[in-house]
Amino acid sequence: MPYTGDVTPGGPPAVLELTAVTVTKVSVNEDTDNNAYLLRCRATGEQLLIDAAWDAGRLLELAGAAGLATVVTTHGHDDHWGALAELVAATGARSLAHEADAADLPVVTQTLADGDTVTVGEAVLEVIHLVGHTPGSIALLHRDPAGPAHLFTGDSLFPGGVGNTWGDAEAFVSLLDDVEAKLFARLPDDTWFHPGHGRDGTLGAERPALQAWRERGW
């Protein structure tokens, strides 16, 4: 079945085969519909999880016997790390997060900064710091050598707008400025993005709306 990125809480995963990695997307928690993404290096089998949101049992089952080498948390809100401590204890995975949000997490073994890279086997993810939803929000960029780039955006970018800034005009401008400069200005329209909740999108589909987002203020 072609990958669409459409998943439902407790429903089957969506699996995307890229050149260097396999991406498995699941939604956990009926109330918050959080997405978690398991990346497996196709050359080595090493695995990395983006956002240990909820339901440690399901995420451990998803990882299977291969376990987890790394868990990356996109930002400090607790709906994105509810299962983190249990997964780290069960697998021995290293826990990575941006230095500005690290204090909000139960366990962090290494902090990240803008421009850092994180590896999963032979595949590389670039850390992109996006300030606004939280001070330490990040996106992770994987450049597929044979296809579109893929962005894991946490709660900083969704189809239809940037992440929630709760009416804080300064935070909204900061987030939209970063999203425009670091994502839309750098990456082509066919870049696929995978957010922390809900369905996936492409930069090309959202690019025409950037000015409208700025004018509406959210």
Stockholm file with secondary structure:
# STOCKHOLM 1.0

chainA/1-218         MPYTGDVTPGGPPAVLELTAVTVTKVSVNEDTDNNAYLLRCRATGEQLLIDAAWDAGRLLELAGAAGLATVVTTHGHDDHWGALAELVAATGARSLAHEADAADLPVVTQTLADGDTVTVGEAVLEVIHLVGHTPGSIALLHRDPAGPAHLFTGDSLFPGGVGNTWGDAEAFVSLLDDVEAKLFARLPDDTWFHPGHGRDGTLGAERPALQAWRERGW
#=GR chainA/1-218 SS CCCCCCCCBTSCCEEEECSSEEEEEEEECTTTCEEEEEEEETTTCCEEEECCCSCHHHHHHHHGGGCCSEEECSSSCGGGTTTHHHHHHHHCCEEEEETTTGGGSSCCSEEECTTCEEEETTEEEEEEECCSSSTTCEEEEEECTTSCEEEEEETSEETTEECCCTTCHHHHHHHHHHIIIIIITTSCTTCEEEESBSCCEEHHHHGGGHHHHHHHTC
#=GC SS_cons         CCCCCCCCBTSCCEEEECSSEEEEEEEECTTTCEEEEEEEETTTCCEEEECCCSCHHHHHHHHGGGCCSEEECSSSCGGGTTTHHHHHHHHCCEEEEETTTGGGSSCCSEEECTTCEEEETTEEEEEEECCSSSTTCEEEEEECTTSCEEEEEETSEETTEECCCTTCHHHHHHHHHHIIIIIITTSCTTCEEEESBSCCEEHHHHGGGHHHHHHHTC
//
